[in-house]
Amino acid sequence: MTKEKQAEIGILKEIAELLNEGTELQTLLPEVLHKLLDVTDLKMGWIFMVDNGQHRLAAYAHLPEALKYDNLAPMCRPDCWCLNRFKNGVLQNATNIMSCKRIEEAEAEERYQTDGLTHHATVPLRAGSELFGLLNIGSPHKKNFDEKELALLESVAFQIGTALKRIKLTQREQETALKEERNRLARDLHDSVNQLLFSLSLTARGGRELAKDTDTKETFTYIQDLAQEALNEMRALIWQLKPQGLEDGLIAAVQSYSKMVGLNMNYHVRGVTLLPGKVEETLWRIAQEAMMNCKKHSGQSEIDLTLIVKDNKVLMVIKDEGAGFHYQKNTILPSMGLKSMKERTEALKGEFHIQTFPNEGTMITIEIPV
């Protein structure tokens, strides 16, 4: 075995070990990219993840100022030669990109240094027939990658693609397991606690009807009211665990839930098509929390919901004209429910905003890319 082949096997082994240990893409891809540059003596690189035609810069290393100025603005532009070829299905294997459109645009602006980068190699990240994105590698004044270099980059890209597939399948299994556990817990609560509370309510009503004196009647009435309130809370909890009606769409589920908790909902929908499952469930959970907050704290029975899909974004606005509360922008949210809404939104790269004043109602705005 030649020294060159041994070196190549060593590179692939080091990267494979790193990929096998990783479970979080946010940290894994930058680590793999830096490792690749270190062991190959190449200088610069970046990884684009592409999903539903939209690209995201997932990792980068040693980019020149021409590509990273203004908080990486050049790398967020949607149009470039390598991405266009990838999206059109032309880019299937490792290839030399003759030049970089992003660099050419930066040079035309004559404001930022390119550090000698003019060309780069591009390799699709794949596992079988499934494509995940692009690996781009370059070095100062390097205009061409030979067949051996491209073959090595293609092997590394295949390793990355396989790891991405593994992580994606693992996440899907975890989500399925979590959903099944929620469904099981909802069934158990319905079959046990829910039925006990219902029985308690009936027993209290019977006791009230049989009681002779006023004090005893009032006691049974109080018990019945408490049991009914607990029963309503339990039904709402079961809904949160297992949203009935979501199979018919987000709006149908929200309407059903609002009726169950005693709210009159006014809704406005524009441009909505079939939403991704994660996005739909996130919006549903946020709407649930907002409706419960309205029911408990606003003093109002009216709530407005607006849902708009436009320009690859979904906007949901939930508003009531109730009590409101004191809150200043960029301060800590005052309740676990509001914090949960914000965390759910940001987990999908979305934006969460709340506007509220005492006696002037509350408006929650959610914007998530789709």
N, C-alpha and C positions, 0 to 999 in steps of 0.2 A: 504494500500500500504506500503510495507516495505521501510525502510530507504535506502536500497541498490538500490531498483527500483527507488525511488525518485532521488537519486544521479545520476543514469544513465540517467533519463529523463532530469535532469538539465544540464548534459554534452552535450547531443544531442541538447538541446535548445540553449545553448551558441554558439555551433558550427554552428547551422542552422542560427542564427542571423548574424554571421560573414559572412557566405557564401552568404546570401541574399543581403548583402550590397556590395559585391565585384563584380567588372567588369573586373579587370585586373589580369590575372593569375600570372604575374610576382611578384605581391605583395600579392595576395590573398593566394596562396598555402603556402608560408612561414608563414603567419599569422595564418592560420588554423592549421598548424603543431605545431607551438609553443603553441597555445591554447589547442590543444589535449594533449600535454605533461604536460602542467600546470594543467589541470583539472583532469587528470588521475594519476598523480604522476609517470608516466613513464619518462624515462630519455633521450632517444635518438631516432631520427627518420629521415627518408629521403623519398622523393617521386620521383619516376621515371615516366616520361611521355614516352610512347612508340608509335611511328608512323612509319608505313611501315617497321617494323622490327628494327628500330633504336631507342635507348633509349637516354633520356636526363635527367640529374639531375635537377629537377625543384625546389626542396626545400630541406633543411636539417637543423637539429638542434642538437647542442651539440655532434657532431661527435668526436670520439677519433682521436688523431693525426695519428693513423695507417690508417685512411680512408680519411684524408684530406691533407696529406702532398703533396708537389709538386703541389700546386694549384688544389687539389682534383683529382689528377691523378688516384688513385685506383677506384674512383667512375665513371670514364669515360671508364674503360675497358669494352669491349662488352660482356664478357663471365662470367656468374655467375649462380648459381643454380636457384635462384628465377626468373631471367629473362628468362632463358632457359625454365623453366616450363611454364611461361606465354606465351612465343612465340609459344611453342608447343601445347598450348591449354589445358595443364594438370591442370594448376592452375586456378580454377574457384571460389573457396571460400577462406575465411580466413583460414590460416593454420600455424602450427609451422614449420619453416625451421629448420632442425636438427642442422645445424651450418652454418656459413657464410663463403663462399669461399674467399671473399675479406679479411676478418679478418685472415683466415688461411694463406693466401699468405703473409699478412703483418707480421704475427708471424714468418713465415719461414725466412723472411728477417732479423729478429731480430734487427730492427732499430727504431721502433716506438711503442709507448704505445697504448694498446687497451682499457685501462680504464675498464677492466673487461668484455667488450662486447665479447660474444662468439656466441650467437644465436639471432635470431630475428623472430618476427611474420611477415608474409607477407599477404597482403590483396589486391586483384585486385580492381581498381577503375572502376566502371561500371555504366551505366544507361541503364536498360533493357538488351539487348543483345550486346550493344556497349561497348567495353573496351577501356580505355584511358591510363592505366598505373598501377603502384604498389605503395602501401603505406607500408613501412617497419618500424617496431617499435621494439626497444630493450631496455634493462636495464642491468646494470652491474651484472654479475653472474646469470642472469635470463635465464634458459634453457628451460622453458616451460610456455606457456600461457594456462590457463584453458578455458573451453567452454564459460563461461560468459565473460571473457576478449576478446576472439575471436569474440563473438557475438556483443559486443560493438564496436570493431574495424571495423567489417563488416558493422554495421549501419552507422558509421562515413564515411567509404569509399563510401557507397552508396550515402550519402549526398553530398560528394565531387564530385562523378561521375555525379550526377544530376545537380550540379552547373556547372560543366565543359560542359555538354550538353547544358545547357541554354546559357552560354557565347558563345559557338560555334555557336549556332543557331542565336544569336543576331549579331555576327560578320558577319555571312553569309547574314543576312537581310540587314545590313549596306552596305556590298559590293554590293549587288544587287541594292539597292537604289542609290548608288553612280554611278554605271554603267548606270542605267536608266537615271539619271540626265545628265550624260555626253552625252548619246545618244540624249536626248532631246535638249541639248544645241547645239550639232553638227547639228541636223536637222534645228534648228532655224537659225543658222549662214548660213547654206547652202541655205535656202529658202529666207532669207532676205538680209543680208550683202553681201553674195557671188553674188547674182543676181544683186544687185545694182552696185557692182564693175564691173561686166561683162557689164552691160548697160552703165556705164561710159566709159569703154574702147571702146565700139562700137561707142558711141556718139563722143568721141574724134577723133576716126579714120575718122568718117564722116565729122567732122568739118575740119580736116586737108585736106581732099580731096576737100572740097568746098572753102577753103580759097584761096585768090588770091595772097597776099603778103607773102614774106618769113618769116617775124617775126611771123605772125599769124600761119603759118604752123608749125614753130618750137615750138610755145606755145602749140598747140594741140598735137604735137608729144610728148612733155614733159609730158603733162597730160596723154596721152595714156600709156606711159612707166611707170609712177607712178601707174596708175590704174592696169596695168598688174603685177607690182611688188607686190602691195597690194593683188591682187587676188591670186598670188602664195603663199604669206604668209598665207592668209586665208585658202587656201586648205590644206596647211601643218598643220595649227592649227586644222582644222576639222579632219584630219588624226590622230592627237594626241589624240583628244577627243574620236574618234570612229574609231579604226584601222580596215580599210577594209582589208580583206584577212587573218586576224589572224585565222579565222575559218579553213583555209587551212594549218595552221602551221606557225611557227615563220619565217622560211627561206623564204617562199612565201611572207609573209607580208613585210619583210625587203627588198626583191628584188623589190617589187612593189613600196615601199616608196623611195628607192634609185633612181629609174627611174623617179619618180615624181619630186624629187628635183634636178635632173640633175647630179647624180653621177653614175660612173661606178663601180659596186661592184664586187670584187673577193671574193668568199666565199669557205671555206673549212670545211667540216662537217665529224665528226667521232663518231660512237657509239651512235648517238642520237635516242632515242625512244620517246614515248609520255611523255612530261614533265607535271608536275602539273600545273594547271591553273595559280596560283599566280606567280610561277617561270617564266612561259612563258610570262605573261604580263609584269613582271618586266624587263626581258631581252629585250622585245620589246620596252618598254619605254626608257630604257637606250640606245638601238641601235638608236632609233629616235633622241634622244638628241645628240648623238655622230655624227650622219650623218649631222644634222643641223649645229653643230659646225664646222665640216669639210667643209661644203658648204660655210659658212659665213667667216671663219677665215683662213683656211689652204692654200687657193690659189690653191688647187688641185681638180681634178675631179675624182681621183682614190681613192678607199678605200678598205681595206681588212678586212674581218670578218672570224674568226675561231670559231667554236662551237664544243666542245668535251664533251661527257658524259662518265665518267669512275669512278669506285669506289664510287658510290653514290654521285658524285659531277658533276656539270655542269660548264664548263669553257668557257667563251666567251671573245675573244680578238678582239678589233677593232683598226685598225692601219691605219694611213695615212703618207705620206712622205712630208707633207706640211711645213708650216711656223714654227710650234711649238711655245713654249714660255718659259719664265723663271719660273721654279718651283722647289722647294726643298722639299724633302720628309719630312713628319710630320709637314708641315706648312699649314696654312689655304688655302683651295682651292680658286682660284681667281674668280670664277663665280658661280652664282646660279645654272646653268645647271650642273656643275661638282658636286656641293654640293648635288643636287637632286639625281644624279646617286649614290653617296656614301650612302646617306640615304636610298634609295630604296634597295640597296644591303644589307646593315647592318640590315634592317628590317626583312630580311629573313635569318639572321645569316650568311651572306656571307662576303667576303672580296673584297675590292675595291682598285686597285692600278693604278697609272698613271705615265707614264714615258715620258718626253718630254724635248726637248732642242731647242733653237732658230735655225731655218733653218734645223732641223733634224727630224721633224715630231712629231707625238704624238701617243702613244700606251696606250689604256685603257684595263685593265684586270679585269674581274669579275669572281669570283668563289663562287658558291652557292650550299649548300647541297641539295640533292633531295631524 
